[in-house]
Amino acid sequence: MKLKTLLKRATCIVAMTTTMVYAQVPAGQETIVIPSGNANAGLLETTINGDVDGSGDRINPNRIYELAEGFHIVFSAINVTNDTGTIKIVGATTGKKPVIIPVVNGGIAPGQNVINGNLELRNLHIQGRNDEGGLWGGHIFKVKGNDRSLVVEDCLLELANRCFHLQGVPQGLTMEFRNNYFRDLFTDSQQWAGNAINAKTVPIESLIFENNTVTGGGLSLLLQSQMIRYALINHNSFINTSTFWNLNPYFYEAYVTSNLFYNSNIIGEDINMRDSNPDQRTLGMIALDTIDIKIGTAGIPAYAMDGGQTAVIAPYNNIANYKIYYADNINFTEATMNDYNNGVYNTLQPNPISYLNWSGVNGPHPVAVPPTWMGQREIDLFADHAGIIEENNILNQDPLLATEAISAADAVQLGSYLRRMYSVPGEPVSDMSGYTFGDFDPTTIPGIGTEDGDGITKFADLIEDFSIGNAFKSNIDGLSVGALHWTTEIDSYDPVQGLADVIAAYNNSLSVDDIANNLFELKSYPNPSNNEAIIQFDMPTGSNLKISVYNILGAHITTLVDNESYSAGIHSVKWNTADVNSGLYFCKLEAGNSSQTLKMMVAH
């Protein structure tokens, strides 16, 4: 049945709009299947909302709501309090991704879904606009409460202005996004919308964002004025994002690796953006800063501040403890944006201009385009601190995207939109219909190679193709840069091994010059070892030594030699590996101001 016909019939189900029922299932049943189709319109939200007892407490706090293949029409919001468990909504893994569609019924559109608890979404297609084109409640899902977890995997979220609101989680927020496509997030309202994540001003314990694609959005990851304790941002594609991919520079440990930034932050940066930063510094594609109380106490976890909340405390106040790794990313802006970048549309300056007045200074202000890879602050941080590393990034080289991102005609319209975002007087409303990759029609569902179908099983089924040239491979893992769901590489991708590869590359880069020089001819045998490894080195002159072993996460395992004197010549020490887990380890030899690091494998 065609979707438009299905929607028309769904809105005629009077019984569903007056005395909504939910699926009758036994208490304690941990997985229930919710059927799709016109006859079951409204069943998804009423089943989830209805799983409460007379006191309003959740009967099954960890129940899995499995959606059958097909269309799931919703008339109202999911709204639950679930302090002790996780709301899990998953799509059946046989067939195409189930599609969740908000529908205006009796003049009332579904509101924002609110989960006061943990949330997991897997293998779903969620329409971000209702059948009349209206946005779904501002954000599709809002998660709130302390110590919350959000997991989103293998999902297509289409046409959403803002996807996930996390500002209501003041402490203990963890997020994990893997293999998702945030498709056509464009909104005409403001450049800061179009978010996959909106979690600004709240501290984040961990953010894993891996193998995701974001297209046609504004500020992709709205993370601002907060400490992020740990982040892995690996193998993602950010394509046609008018504003920053990320606004937050306050990482304690972060690995931003093998990402494709293609037409990212097209709008550029004006003086107002610079002056709104705590230290009034320009933000490049890499935005880094030290964690300081100046970012606001709401954005710093309590354990990282002193009792009076006047200062950040150890270890977070010591930049020597930071682990930051920007490596093997691609940053490229298409030539179709040259007219905008060169200021062709104004007669005042050879660059775009802005009339925004946030800083109290009237325009026109010059706009810096295309955005720099990093500013002077970041250059200094990378130069002065061994634990902060930037390497192997490919800048200003066309990665040969398989699908054209912006045509010349669409670039003209996009330039007009960007100037309106900078309050340029008299700028007309632009035609952005060609900017998105889909048809931007919420009453049609993508299918295999079409915008009017009945769903997909994988993102490569869609009409666009964001694979890149075969020559653009990550040095870290040998795979294509960007999200891997546009290639068959995703079929064998192992996130555990992926993290191991990233950490190994980071640890290896800590002493890459020493390894290249091979000053001490450091080696071990057997490698891999089982119960014992012999570590051999050649001292060019006598010196005191320290030899330490670290695991793949950089944690100290053991010290084999602690400031002991060794004469010139060949020496060896033994490491008993019988009591450590199998895996990759790093042996570091330090002598005076010189050091060398060796990779060692343990296999039991």
matplotlib code that plots the C-alpha trace (Angstrom):
import matplotlib.pyplot as plt

x = [0.0, 1.3, 2.3, 0.0, -3.0, -2.0, -1.8, -5.1, -6.8, -4.9, -6.3, -9.8, -9.5, -11.7, -11.5, -7.8, -8.0, -10.6, -10.0, -6.5, -5.6, -2.3, -1.1, -2.3, 0.8, 1.6, 3.5, 7.2, 7.4, 10.7, 10.2, 6.9, 6.4, 4.4, 2.7, 2.8, 0.2, -2.9, -4.9, -2.3, -1.8, -1.0, -0.1, 3.6, 3.2, 0.2, 1.9, 5.0, 3.2, 0.7, 3.2, 2.6, 0.8, -1.9, 0.8, 2.3, 5.5, 6.9, 5.9, 8.7, 11.5, 13.7, 11.2, 12.2, 9.6, 10.3, 8.7, 7.7, 8.7, 6.5, 5.0, 4.3, 2.0, 2.0, -0.5, 1.0, 4.3, 6.1, 6.3, 7.6, 9.5, 11.8, 14.4, 15.4, 15.7, 16.0, 13.3, 14.4, 12.8, 14.3, 13.4, 13.0, 16.2, 14.5, 13.4, 13.5, 13.9, 10.5, 9.5, 8.0, 5.8, 4.2, 0.8, -1.4, -4.8, -7.7, -5.5, -3.1, 0.5, 2.5, 4.7, 8.3, 9.0, 10.3, 12.2, 13.0, 15.4, 17.8, 17.0, 18.1, 17.0, 18.2, 17.5, 14.8, 13.8, 12.3, 10.6, 11.4, 8.5, 4.8, 2.6, 1.8, 5.5, 5.7, 8.7, 8.2, 8.1, 11.3, 13.4, 12.4, 13.5, 14.3, 16.2, 16.3, 17.3, 20.7, 23.1, 21.4, 22.6, 21.5, 22.4, 21.4, 22.5, 21.7, 19.0, 18.0, 16.6, 15.3, 14.1, 14.6, 15.4, 16.9, 17.2, 18.2, 17.9, 20.2, 20.3, 18.1, 20.8, 22.9, 25.3, 26.5, 25.6, 26.9, 26.1, 26.8, 25.9, 27.0, 26.2, 23.4, 22.4, 21.1, 19.7, 18.7, 18.6, 18.2, 16.0, 15.4, 15.0, 18.6, 22.2, 22.5, 19.7, 20.0, 21.5, 22.0, 22.8, 21.9, 23.7, 25.2, 26.2, 26.0, 29.1, 29.5, 31.2, 31.6, 30.6, 31.1, 30.1, 31.3, 30.3, 27.6, 26.7, 25.2, 24.0, 22.4, 22.4, 23.6, 25.5, 25.8, 27.0, 25.7, 28.2, 29.0, 30.6, 31.1, 33.8, 33.8, 35.8, 36.1, 35.2, 35.7, 34.7, 35.8, 34.9, 32.1, 31.0, 29.8, 28.5, 27.0, 26.8, 26.4, 27.8, 30.4, 30.5, 31.2, 31.4, 33.0, 36.8, 37.0, 38.1, 40.0, 40.5, 39.4, 40.2, 38.9, 40.0, 39.3, 36.4, 35.3, 34.5, 33.0, 31.6, 31.6, 31.0, 30.3, 29.0, 32.4, 33.0, 32.5, 33.6, 30.5, 31.2, 34.8, 33.8, 31.2, 33.9, 35.2, 38.7, 37.6, 39.6, 38.7, 37.4, 38.8, 37.7, 39.9, 38.7, 40.8, 41.2, 42.2, 39.4, 38.8, 36.1, 35.4, 33.3, 30.7, 30.2, 27.1, 29.3, 31.9, 31.2, 31.3, 34.2, 36.3, 35.9, 36.9, 34.3, 33.6, 33.3, 35.9, 38.5, 39.0, 41.1, 43.5, 43.9, 41.6, 43.5, 46.8, 47.1, 49.9, 47.3, 45.2, 45.0, 43.9, 44.4, 43.3, 44.5, 43.7, 40.8, 39.9, 38.7, 37.6, 35.3, 34.0, 34.8, 31.1, 31.3, 34.0, 31.6, 30.3, 33.8, 35.1, 32.4, 31.0, 27.5, 28.6, 30.5, 32.2, 34.8, 36.3, 34.7, 31.2, 29.9, 27.8, 25.5, 25.0, 25.2, 25.8, 28.9, 27.3, 29.3, 27.4, 28.2, 29.3, 31.8, 34.2, 33.5, 36.5, 36.0, 36.6, 37.2, 40.7, 41.8, 43.0, 43.8, 46.9, 45.7, 45.5, 48.8, 50.4, 48.8, 49.9, 53.4, 53.9, 52.2, 53.3, 49.9, 48.1, 48.8, 47.7, 49.0, 48.2, 45.2, 44.4, 43.5, 42.2, 42.4, 39.3, 38.4, 36.2, 32.8, 30.7, 27.6, 27.8, 27.3, 26.3, 25.6, 26.5, 22.8, 22.2, 25.4, 23.8, 20.7, 22.8, 24.9, 21.7, 20.5, 23.9, 23.8, 20.3, 21.7, 24.2, 21.3, 22.4, 19.7, 17.3, 18.5, 15.5, 14.2, 16.2, 15.0, 16.7, 14.8, 17.9, 20.2, 19.0, 19.7, 16.2, 13.0, 12.3, 8.8, 7.7, 4.8, 7.2, 9.6, 12.9, 13.2, 16.0, 17.1, 13.9, 12.4, 8.9, 9.3, 8.7, 11.9, 15.5, 17.7, 21.0, 22.0, 23.7, 20.2, 19.5, 19.9, 23.0, 26.5, 29.0, 31.9, 35.2, 38.2, 40.1, 43.3, 41.9, 42.6, 43.2, 46.7, 45.2, 43.2, 43.7, 39.9, 38.2, 38.1, 34.5, 31.5, 32.0, 28.3, 28.8, 31.2, 31.2, 33.8, 31.0, 30.1, 33.3, 34.0, 34.7, 34.3, 36.5, 39.3, 38.6, 39.2, 42.3, 43.7, 43.1, 44.7, 47.6, 48.1, 48.0, 50.5, 52.7, 52.7, 53.9, 57.4, 57.2, 60.5, 62.3, 61.0, 62.2, 65.6, 65.8, 68.3, 68.5, 67.7, 64.9, 63.3, 61.7, 61.4, 59.4, 56.9, 54.1, 55.1, 53.3, 54.8, 57.9, 59.3, 63.0, 63.5, 66.8, 68.4, 71.8, 73.1, 75.3, 76.7, 76.2, 73.1, 70.4, 67.3, 63.6, 61.7, 57.9, 55.0, 51.6, 48.5, 46.6, 44.6, 47.8, 47.4, 50.7, 51.1, 54.6, 58.0, 60.8, 63.7, 63.4, 66.3, 69.0, 72.5, 73.5, 76.8, 77.3, 76.5, 73.8, 71.6, 68.3, 65.6, 62.8, 59.0, 56.8, 53.7, 51.9, 49.6, 48.5, 45.7, 46.4, 46.7, 48.9, 51.3, 53.8, 57.3, 58.9, 62.6, 63.7, 67.3, 67.9, 66.0, 65.7, 63.1, 62.0, 58.7, 58.2, 55.0, 54.7, 52.0, 51.0, 49.1, 48.2]
y = [0.0, 3.5, 5.6, 8.5, 6.2, 4.6, 8.0, 9.0, 5.9, 6.2, 9.6, 8.2, 5.7, 7.5, 4.8, 5.2, 8.9, 8.6, 5.5, 4.3, 0.8, -0.8, -4.3, -6.8, -8.6, -10.5, -8.7, -9.7, -10.5, -8.9, -8.7, -7.9, -7.5, -4.5, -5.1, -2.5, -1.1, 1.0, -1.2, -0.7, 3.0, 4.5, 1.1, 1.9, 4.8, 3.5, 0.2, 1.9, 4.5, 1.9, -0.4, 1.1, 0.0, 1.8, 4.0, 5.0, 2.9, 0.9, -2.7, -3.9, -1.2, -3.1, -4.4, -4.6, -3.2, -4.9, -3.3, -5.5, -4.6, -2.0, 1.5, 2.4, 5.4, 7.4, 10.0, 11.1, 11.2, 8.5, 9.9, 7.8, 7.9, 4.9, 5.5, 1.9, 0.6, 1.3, 1.9, -0.3, 0.2, -2.0, -2.9, -6.5, -7.6, -9.6, -7.5, -3.7, -1.2, -0.5, 3.1, 5.3, 8.1, 11.0, 11.9, 15.0, 13.7, 15.9, 18.9, 17.7, 16.7, 14.3, 16.1, 15.5, 12.1, 12.3, 9.6, 10.2, 7.2, 5.4, 4.9, 2.5, 2.7, 0.1, -0.6, 1.9, 4.5, 7.6, 10.4, 13.7, 15.6, 14.7, 14.2, 17.9, 18.8, 20.0, 19.2, 16.5, 18.3, 20.3, 17.3, 13.8, 12.5, 14.2, 12.2, 13.6, 12.7, 12.0, 9.3, 8.6, 6.5, 7.0, 4.3, 4.7, 2.1, 1.3, 4.0, 6.3, 9.7, 11.7, 15.4, 16.1, 19.7, 18.5, 14.8, 14.2, 16.7, 15.8, 19.1, 17.6, 15.2, 17.4, 14.6, 11.2, 11.4, 8.7, 8.5, 5.9, 6.4, 3.8, 3.3, 5.8, 8.2, 11.6, 12.5, 16.0, 17.9, 21.2, 23.9, 27.4, 28.8, 29.2, 28.1, 26.5, 24.0, 20.8, 18.8, 15.1, 15.8, 18.7, 18.3, 21.7, 22.9, 19.5, 17.5, 14.3, 11.2, 9.5, 10.1, 7.4, 8.6, 6.1, 5.2, 7.8, 10.1, 13.6, 15.6, 18.9, 20.0, 23.0, 22.4, 18.6, 17.9, 20.7, 20.3, 23.6, 24.9, 21.5, 19.1, 15.9, 13.3, 10.8, 10.9, 8.6, 10.3, 7.8, 7.0, 9.5, 11.6, 15.2, 16.4, 19.8, 21.1, 24.8, 25.4, 23.7, 19.9, 20.5, 23.7, 22.3, 22.5, 21.1, 17.5, 15.5, 12.5, 12.5, 10.6, 12.3, 10.0, 8.9, 11.3, 13.0, 16.7, 17.6, 21.1, 21.5, 24.9, 26.4, 29.6, 30.5, 32.5, 36.2, 38.4, 37.6, 33.9, 34.6, 37.1, 34.6, 32.1, 32.3, 33.4, 35.1, 32.9, 31.7, 28.2, 26.1, 22.6, 21.5, 23.4, 22.7, 24.5, 23.8, 22.7, 25.7, 26.9, 29.7, 27.4, 27.3, 25.0, 23.4, 22.0, 20.5, 17.3, 17.8, 15.3, 17.6, 20.7, 21.8, 22.0, 25.7, 25.1, 27.8, 25.7, 22.5, 20.0, 17.2, 15.4, 17.5, 20.8, 19.5, 19.5, 17.0, 14.4, 15.2, 12.6, 14.3, 12.7, 14.3, 12.0, 10.7, 13.0, 14.7, 18.3, 19.6, 22.3, 22.1, 24.7, 25.3, 27.4, 29.7, 32.5, 32.6, 32.3, 35.1, 37.6, 37.7, 38.5, 41.7, 44.8, 45.6, 42.9, 39.9, 37.6, 37.0, 39.7, 39.5, 42.0, 40.0, 42.1, 39.7, 41.5, 45.0, 45.9, 46.8, 45.2, 44.6, 42.2, 40.1, 36.4, 34.0, 31.2, 28.5, 27.6, 27.0, 23.5, 24.9, 28.3, 29.5, 28.3, 24.7, 25.0, 25.9, 23.1, 20.5, 21.9, 22.2, 19.1, 15.6, 14.0, 16.3, 15.0, 16.0, 14.0, 12.5, 14.8, 15.5, 19.1, 20.7, 17.6, 16.4, 12.9, 12.2, 11.8, 9.5, 11.7, 15.4, 17.3, 20.7, 21.6, 25.1, 26.1, 24.9, 26.7, 30.0, 29.2, 28.0, 31.2, 33.2, 31.2, 31.7, 35.4, 35.5, 33.7, 36.6, 39.1, 40.6, 43.2, 42.5, 38.9, 37.0, 33.6, 31.0, 27.8, 25.0, 22.1, 20.9, 21.1, 17.9, 14.4, 13.1, 14.7, 16.4, 15.0, 13.4, 11.6, 9.5, 6.8, 6.0, 2.6, 0.9, 3.6, 5.6, 8.3, 6.8, 3.2, 1.1, 1.2, 0.1, -2.6, -0.6, 2.9, 1.9, 1.2, 5.0, 7.1, 8.8, 7.3, 8.9, 6.5, 8.2, 7.5, 4.3, 6.1, 7.8, 5.2, 5.7, 5.0, 3.8, 0.8, 0.7, 1.3, 4.1, 7.5, 8.4, 6.3, 2.8, 2.0, 3.3, 0.5, -3.2, -2.6, -2.0, -5.7, -6.8, -3.8, -4.6, -1.6, -3.3, -3.7, -0.3, 1.3, -0.8, 0.4, 4.1, 3.7, 1.8, 4.6, 7.2, 5.4, 4.7, 8.4, 9.4, 8.3, 8.0, 9.9, 7.7, 4.6, 5.9, 6.7, 3.3, 4.8, 1.9, -0.9, -1.9, -5.3, -8.3, -12.0, -14.0, -11.6, -12.5, -14.0, -16.5, -16.7, -14.6, -11.9, -10.9, -7.2, -6.4, -2.9, -1.5, 1.4, 3.8, 5.3, 4.6, 6.0, 5.5, 3.8, 3.4, 0.7, 0.6, -1.4, 0.1, -1.5, -0.4, 2.2, 3.8, 2.4, 1.6, -2.2, -2.6, -1.0, -3.4, -1.1, 1.9, 4.5, 1.9, 2.5, 0.6, 0.7, 1.0, -2.1, -4.7, -5.7, -7.5, -7.7, -10.2, -9.5, -12.2, -12.1, -15.1, -13.0, -10.4, -10.7, -11.4, -8.3, -5.4, -3.7, -0.9, -1.1, 2.3, 2.8, 6.2, 7.3, 11.0, 13.1, 10.2, 7.4, 4.6, 2.7, -0.9, -2.7, -6.1, -8.8, -11.3, -14.4, -17.1]
z = [0.0, -0.9, 2.1, 1.2, 1.0, 4.3, 6.0, 4.7, 6.1, 9.4, 10.2, 9.8, 12.6, 15.1, 17.7, 17.9, 18.6, 21.5, 23.5, 22.5, 23.5, 23.9, 23.2, 25.8, 27.0, 30.1, 32.8, 32.8, 29.1, 28.2, 24.4, 22.6, 18.9, 17.8, 14.4, 11.7, 9.3, 9.2, 11.6, 14.3, 14.0, 17.4, 18.9, 19.3, 21.7, 23.6, 24.3, 25.6, 27.6, 28.9, 30.6, 34.1, 37.2, 39.1, 40.8, 37.4, 38.0, 35.1, 35.2, 32.8, 33.0, 30.5, 28.1, 24.4, 22.0, 18.7, 15.7, 12.8, 9.3, 7.7, 8.6, 12.2, 12.4, 15.6, 16.7, 20.0, 21.9, 23.9, 27.4, 30.3, 33.5, 33.8, 36.5, 36.9, 33.4, 29.7, 27.1, 24.1, 20.7, 18.0, 14.5, 13.4, 11.8, 9.0, 6.1, 5.8, 8.6, 10.2, 9.6, 12.4, 10.9, 12.9, 11.7, 12.3, 13.6, 14.3, 13.9, 16.6, 15.7, 17.8, 20.3, 21.4, 22.8, 26.4, 28.2, 31.8, 31.8, 29.5, 25.8, 23.1, 19.5, 16.9, 13.3, 12.8, 10.2, 11.9, 10.0, 11.6, 10.1, 10.1, 7.1, 6.9, 6.9, 10.5, 12.7, 15.2, 18.5, 18.0, 19.0, 18.1, 21.5, 24.8, 27.4, 30.9, 34.5, 36.1, 34.9, 31.6, 28.7, 25.1, 22.5, 18.8, 16.3, 12.6, 12.4, 9.6, 11.0, 8.1, 7.8, 11.5, 12.5, 15.8, 16.7, 20.3, 23.2, 26.2, 28.0, 30.7, 31.9, 34.3, 35.3, 34.2, 30.5, 28.2, 24.5, 21.8, 18.2, 15.7, 12.0, 11.7, 8.9, 10.0, 6.6, 5.3, 8.6, 6.9, 8.4, 7.1, 10.6, 11.9, 11.2, 14.7, 14.1, 12.1, 15.0, 15.4, 19.1, 21.2, 24.6, 25.2, 28.7, 30.4, 31.3, 29.2, 30.6, 27.2, 23.6, 21.0, 17.5, 15.0, 11.4, 11.1, 8.2, 8.7, 5.7, 5.1, 8.7, 10.7, 13.9, 13.6, 17.2, 19.4, 22.2, 23.8, 27.1, 28.7, 29.7, 27.7, 29.7, 26.8, 23.1, 20.2, 17.0, 14.3, 10.7, 10.2, 7.2, 7.7, 4.4, 3.6, 7.2, 7.1, 10.5, 12.8, 13.0, 16.7, 18.8, 22.0, 22.5, 26.1, 25.8, 28.4, 26.3, 22.6, 19.4, 16.3, 13.5, 10.0, 9.5, 6.3, 6.6, 3.2, 2.8, 6.6, 8.3, 4.8, 6.4, 7.8, 11.0, 11.8, 14.7, 16.7, 16.8, 17.8, 20.6, 22.0, 22.9, 26.5, 25.4, 22.2, 19.9, 16.4, 16.1, 13.3, 12.3, 15.2, 18.3, 21.4, 24.7, 28.3, 30.7, 33.0, 35.4, 32.9, 30.8, 33.6, 36.6, 35.0, 32.2, 34.6, 36.6, 40.4, 40.8, 38.6, 40.7, 44.2, 46.9, 46.3, 42.5, 41.9, 40.1, 38.2, 40.2, 39.3, 37.0, 34.8, 35.5, 34.1, 30.4, 30.6, 31.4, 28.2, 25.5, 22.2, 18.8, 15.5, 12.8, 9.3, 8.7, 5.3, 5.2, 1.8, 0.5, -3.1, -5.8, -6.2, -3.1, -4.5, -5.4, -1.9, -0.4, -2.6, -1.8, -5.3, -4.0, -2.3, -3.5, -0.2, 0.4, -1.4, 1.2, 2.7, 5.1, 8.2, 9.9, 13.0, 16.2, 19.0, 20.2, 20.1, 17.0, 13.9, 10.5, 8.0, 9.5, 7.4, 7.4, 7.4, 4.8, 4.2, 7.8, 8.9, 10.0, 13.3, 14.8, 16.6, 20.0, 18.6, 16.8, 20.1, 22.0, 19.5, 19.5, 23.2, 24.7, 23.9, 24.6, 22.1, 18.6, 15.1, 12.1, 8.7, 8.0, 4.3, 3.7, 0.5, -1.6, -3.4, -2.0, -5.1, -3.5, -5.6, -5.4, -6.2, -2.9, -4.2, -7.9, -9.2, -9.2, -5.7, -4.5, -5.6, -3.5, -0.6, -0.7, -0.5, 2.5, 4.3, 3.8, 5.3, 8.3, 8.5, 8.4, 5.1, 4.2, 1.4, 0.9, -0.7, 0.5, -1.4, -3.1, -1.1, -2.7, -4.5, -1.4, 0.3, -1.1, -0.7, -1.9, 1.5, 1.4, 4.7, 2.9, 0.8, 2.2, 0.5, -1.0, -3.0, -5.4, -5.1, -2.8, -3.0, -1.8, 1.2, 3.1, 3.0, 4.6, 4.4, 3.6, 0.4, -0.9, -1.0, -4.2, -2.9, -2.6, -0.3, -1.0, -1.8, -4.1, -3.5, -2.7, 0.4, 3.1, 6.8, 8.0, 11.3, 10.0, 6.3, 5.7, 3.7, 5.4, 6.4, 7.3, 6.2, 5.5, 2.0, 1.3, 2.0, 4.7, 7.2, 6.9, 8.7, 10.8, 14.4, 16.8, 19.4, 17.0, 15.6, 19.0, 19.5, 16.2, 17.1, 20.6, 19.1, 16.5, 19.2, 21.4, 18.5, 17.5, 21.0, 20.1, 16.3, 15.9, 18.4, 16.6, 13.3, 14.7, 16.4, 18.8, 21.2, 18.7, 21.0, 20.2, 22.0, 21.4, 21.1, 19.7, 20.3, 23.7, 25.8, 29.3, 29.0, 26.7, 26.4, 25.8, 24.2, 23.7, 22.7, 24.8, 22.8, 26.0, 29.7, 31.3, 33.8, 32.4, 33.0, 31.1, 31.5, 30.0, 29.1, 27.7, 24.6, 26.6, 27.9, 31.4, 33.2, 33.6, 35.1, 35.5, 34.5, 35.1, 37.4, 37.1, 37.1, 35.6, 32.5, 30.7, 26.9, 25.0, 24.5, 27.4, 28.0, 30.7, 31.1, 31.4, 32.8, 30.6, 32.1, 34.3, 31.7, 29.2, 25.6, 23.4, 22.3, 24.8, 24.5, 26.1, 26.6, 27.3, 28.6, 29.0, 29.8, 27.2, 24.7, 24.5, 22.3, 22.3, 21.1, 20.3, 21.9, 21.5, 24.2, 23.0, 25.5]

ax = plt.figure().add_subplot(projection="3d")
ax.plot(x, y, z, "-o")
ax.set_aspect("equal")
plt.show()
